Structures are given as structure tokens and as C-alpha cells.
């Protein structure tokens, strides 16, 4: 996907911030639609497809965490949360709800732009032709390495942008333990303990889609003292 042709949904109850974000992102080549609250966003999402959602956490009525959970029930569209809270636990709650990344207010517009572009680059590209796709088998799950798609039987398993990137990283080195620090680097995130904890959250979410029993993982294993390892059949 070219970043410049992406359609973004901005959700923020502050009219001034909403307008500024919309103008800034349009100037940087995006198609932008804005919603004033969660209910407005749900109406837009019911009729339009978006490449990414930029979502304020603190809103009257339904907050951004709840809306993220609702979106994740049916969609893998990337979500970037905007939050005035700086505590690590609040950021973790956002990731657990299904967000791909977060940005604490106040922020520099250029940083928002960089994060949006980074998330969009992590989205798997749709390839029009497939010749002899390479598949990994993980129980009743099949992962198409070439397409970046995960299937359970005839059903396509929805993956977020971060989950897609993790699967690409692991599938490139099956049977090899990758440390949390290495995964943070591969994901293009800033180094630090908070980001390593965020990786743990993303691994937990991915296991829910891969494993029959996520608490006793068979395929996405924890290797003591070394990190995580994908162990296909």
C-alpha cells in the first residue's frame, strides 16, 4: 500500500483537534474522514472501509478502549490510539484491547505522521498472483508466507498489522528463538522495557488466534531465557 492513497478515520470529540488533524493529514496526502465520537465512528465504519483509524481514548460516552474492542470483533483495520495518559499500564490496556500502537498527548504532528506511515508499511500487501505458495501448518491453522494470510479451515483469520508483522518475522525463522528485544527491533519500535512488555501483549493476542489452548501454547512457544519461537508441524 502507498501511504499517500490511504483512507484514515480520525475519531476525537475535540472539534479543534479533529479539524487540525484532518487538515494536517490531508496536506500530507491522505484521504481523511472525521468522527466526533464513538457512535458517529460506528456509523461511518458500517458503510465505509478505512485503511487505518486514529482514535482518541478519552471521549464522552463510549471511550476509545471500548470502541477498539468493538472494532476488533469484526475488523483487523489498524488502530492508533491517542491518549493523554502516560502511565505504562494504560498503554497496555489499549494494546490488549487490540490497538496496534499508541501516542501520548501532547505530540508533535510529525511524530503522528511517522507512526501512521510505519503502521501502514507493516500491513501485508495483496498480491494478485500466487504461484506455489509456501505454507506453514500449525495444527488446524495454515499460514501462507507469500500472502501473509492465516487460515483456519475455509475461514480467513483476521490479523492486525502488528500480528501480521510478527507472523512474518517468526515464519522467516521457524524453530529459532527470538528475544523480546530482537522482536522490538524487527517491529521498528523504540527500544525499552515498555516496548518489550507491549510485545508480550501482542504475543498473547496472537496466541489466541493460533492455539487451541493459549495458556499452554504448542506452536508459539516461550523459550526460557531466550524469548519466543514459532514451532510449526
C-alpha positions as CSV (number, residue, x, y, z in Angstrom):
1,X,0.0,0.0,0.0
2,X,1.2,3.5,-0.8
3,X,0.9,5.6,2.3
4,X,-0.5,8.5,0.2
5,X,-3.6,6.7,-1.0
6,X,-4.7,5.5,2.4
7,X,-8.1,6.5,3.8
8,X,-7.9,7.4,7.5
9,X,-10.7,7.7,10.0
10,X,-10.0,10.3,12.8
11,X,-12.1,10.0,15.9
12,X,-11.9,12.8,18.5
13,X,-14.5,14.7,20.5
14,X,-12.5,17.9,20.4
15,X,-13.6,19.8,17.3
16,X,-10.4,21.9,17.2
17,X,-8.0,19.0,17.4
18,X,-10.2,17.0,15.0
19,X,-10.0,19.8,12.4
20,X,-6.3,20.3,12.8
21,X,-5.5,16.6,12.4
22,X,-7.7,16.4,9.4
23,X,-6.1,19.4,7.6
24,X,-2.6,18.2,8.5
25,X,-3.1,14.7,7.2
26,X,-4.8,15.8,4.1
27,X,-1.8,18.1,3.4
28,X,0.4,15.0,3.7
29,X,-1.5,13.1,1.0
30,X,-4.1,11.1,2.9
31,X,-7.8,10.9,2.4
32,X,-9.3,11.7,5.8
33,X,-12.8,11.3,7.3
34,X,-13.5,12.6,10.8
35,X,-15.9,11.4,13.5
36,X,-16.9,13.4,16.6
37,X,-17.5,10.4,18.9
38,X,-17.7,6.6,19.0
39,X,-21.3,6.4,17.9
40,X,-20.5,8.6,14.8
41,X,-17.5,6.4,14.1
42,X,-19.5,3.2,14.2
43,X,-22.0,4.7,11.7
44,X,-19.1,5.6,9.3
45,X,-17.5,2.2,9.8
46,X,-20.7,0.4,8.9
47,X,-20.7,1.9,5.4
48,X,-17.0,2.7,4.6
49,X,-13.8,0.8,4.6
50,X,-10.8,2.5,6.1
51,X,-7.1,1.7,5.9
52,X,-6.4,3.0,9.4
53,X,-8.2,4.5,12.4
54,X,-6.7,7.3,14.6
55,X,-8.7,7.2,17.8
56,X,-8.8,9.3,20.9
57,X,-9.1,7.3,24.2
58,X,-10.8,9.8,26.4
59,X,-14.2,10.7,24.9
60,X,-17.7,11.2,26.4
61,X,-20.0,8.3,26.2
62,X,-18.2,5.2,24.8
63,X,-14.4,5.6,25.2
64,X,-11.7,4.7,22.8
65,X,-10.8,1.4,24.5
66,X,-14.3,0.1,24.3
67,X,-14.6,1.2,20.6
68,X,-11.3,-0.5,19.8
69,X,-12.6,-3.8,21.3
70,X,-15.8,-3.4,19.3
71,X,-13.9,-2.8,16.0
72,X,-11.6,-5.8,16.7
73,X,-14.6,-8.1,17.0
74,X,-15.1,-7.8,13.2
75,X,-12.2,-6.0,11.7
76,X,-8.4,-6.0,11.6
77,X,-8.1,-2.4,10.5
78,X,-5.0,-0.8,12.1
79,X,-5.8,1.4,15.1
80,X,-3.5,4.1,16.6
81,X,-4.7,5.4,20.0
82,X,-4.2,8.9,21.1
83,X,-4.2,9.3,24.9
84,X,-3.4,11.9,27.4
85,X,-2.3,9.2,29.9
86,X,1.3,8.4,30.1
87,X,1.3,5.5,32.5
88,X,2.5,2.2,31.1
89,X,-0.5,0.3,32.4
90,X,-2.9,2.5,30.5
91,X,-0.9,1.9,27.3
92,X,-1.0,-1.8,27.9
93,X,-4.8,-1.7,28.2
94,X,-5.0,-0.1,24.8
95,X,-2.8,-2.8,23.2
96,X,-4.8,-5.5,25.0
97,X,-8.0,-4.1,23.5
98,X,-6.5,-4.6,20.0
99,X,-4.7,-1.3,19.2
100,X,-1.6,-1.5,17.1
101,X,0.2,1.5,18.6
102,X,-0.4,4.5,20.9
103,X,0.8,8.1,21.0
104,X,0.6,10.2,24.2
105,X,-0.7,13.7,24.1
106,X,0.6,16.3,23.6
107,X,2.5,15.1,20.5
108,X,4.3,16.6,17.5
109,X,2.3,16.2,14.3
110,X,5.4,14.9,12.5
111,X,5.6,12.0,15.0
112,X,2.0,11.2,14.4
113,X,2.7,11.1,10.7
114,X,5.8,8.8,11.2
115,X,3.8,6.4,13.3
116,X,0.9,6.3,10.8
117,X,3.3,5.6,7.9
118,X,5.1,2.9,9.9
119,X,1.9,1.1,10.7
120,X,0.7,1.2,7.1
121,X,4.0,-0.2,5.9
122,X,3.6,-3.2,8.2
123,X,0.3,-4.1,6.5
124,X,0.7,-7.1,4.2
125,X,0.5,-6.3,0.5
126,X,-2.2,-8.0,-1.5
127,X,-0.5,-10.0,-4.3
128,X,-2.6,-10.5,-7.4
129,X,-0.9,-13.8,-8.4
130,X,0.1,-16.7,-6.3
131,X,2.4,-19.4,-7.5
132,X,3.1,-22.4,-5.3
133,X,2.6,-20.5,-2.0
134,X,4.7,-21.6,0.9
135,X,2.6,-22.7,3.8
136,X,3.2,-23.3,7.5
137,X,0.9,-25.8,9.2
138,X,0.1,-25.1,12.9
139,X,-2.5,-27.7,13.8
140,X,-5.7,-26.7,12.0
141,X,-4.2,-23.3,11.2
142,X,-2.4,-22.7,7.8
143,X,-0.2,-19.6,7.3
144,X,0.5,-18.6,3.8
145,X,4.0,-17.0,3.9
146,X,3.8,-15.4,0.5
147,X,0.5,-13.7,1.0
148,X,0.8,-13.1,4.7
149,X,-2.6,-14.8,5.3
150,X,-3.7,-17.1,8.1
151,X,-6.5,-19.6,7.5
152,X,-8.5,-21.9,9.8
153,X,-10.2,-24.3,7.5
154,X,-12.0,-22.2,4.9
155,X,-12.1,-19.1,7.2
156,X,-9.6,-16.3,6.9
157,X,-8.2,-15.4,10.4
158,X,-8.2,-11.6,10.8
159,X,-4.7,-10.3,11.8
160,X,-3.9,-6.8,13.0
161,X,-1.0,-5.0,11.3
162,X,1.3,-5.9,14.3
163,X,0.2,-9.5,14.3
164,X,0.8,-9.8,10.6
165,X,4.3,-8.4,11.1
166,X,5.0,-10.8,13.9
167,X,3.9,-13.8,11.8
168,X,6.2,-12.6,9.0
169,X,9.1,-12.4,11.5
170,X,8.5,-15.8,13.0
171,X,7.8,-17.6,9.8
172,X,11.1,-16.4,8.3
173,X,12.9,-18.2,11.1
174,X,10.8,-21.1,12.3
175,X,12.3,-23.1,15.1
176,X,14.5,-20.2,16.1
177,X,14.0,-18.4,19.5
178,X,13.7,-14.6,19.1
179,X,14.2,-12.4,22.1
180,X,11.8,-9.7,23.0
181,X,14.5,-7.0,22.3
182,X,15.0,-8.5,18.8
183,X,11.3,-8.5,18.1
184,X,11.0,-4.9,19.2
185,X,13.8,-4.0,16.8
186,X,12.2,-6.0,14.0
187,X,8.9,-4.3,14.5
188,X,10.6,-0.9,14.2
189,X,9.7,0.2,17.7
190,X,11.8,2.3,20.1
191,X,13.9,0.2,22.5
192,X,12.9,-0.1,26.1
193,X,11.2,-2.2,28.7
194,X,7.8,-0.8,28.0
195,X,8.0,-1.8,24.3
196,X,9.2,-5.3,25.4
197,X,6.1,-5.6,27.6
198,X,4.0,-4.4,24.7
199,X,5.5,-7.3,22.6
200,X,4.3,-9.7,25.4
201,X,0.8,-8.4,25.0
202,X,0.9,-8.8,21.2
203,X,2.2,-12.4,21.6
204,X,-0.7,-13.2,24.0
205,X,-3.2,-11.8,21.4
206,X,-1.6,-13.8,18.6
207,X,-1.7,-17.0,20.6
208,X,-5.5,-16.6,21.0
209,X,-5.7,-17.0,17.2
210,X,-3.1,-19.7,16.8
211,X,-3.5,-22.0,19.8
212,X,-6.2,-24.4,20.9
213,X,-5.1,-23.6,24.5
214,X,-3.3,-20.2,24.6
215,X,-2.3,-20.8,28.2
216,X,-0.4,-23.9,27.1
217,X,1.0,-22.9,23.7
218,X,2.1,-25.6,21.3
219,X,3.1,-23.5,18.3
220,X,4.1,-20.1,19.5
221,X,6.3,-21.2,22.4
222,X,8.1,-19.4,25.2
223,X,11.8,-20.4,25.3
224,X,13.0,-19.8,28.8
225,X,15.8,-17.2,28.9
226,X,15.7,-16.8,25.1
227,X,12.4,-15.4,24.0
228,X,9.6,-16.7,21.7
229,X,9.7,-19.4,19.0
230,X,7.3,-20.5,16.2
231,X,7.3,-24.3,16.1
232,X,5.2,-25.4,13.1
233,X,4.2,-29.0,12.4
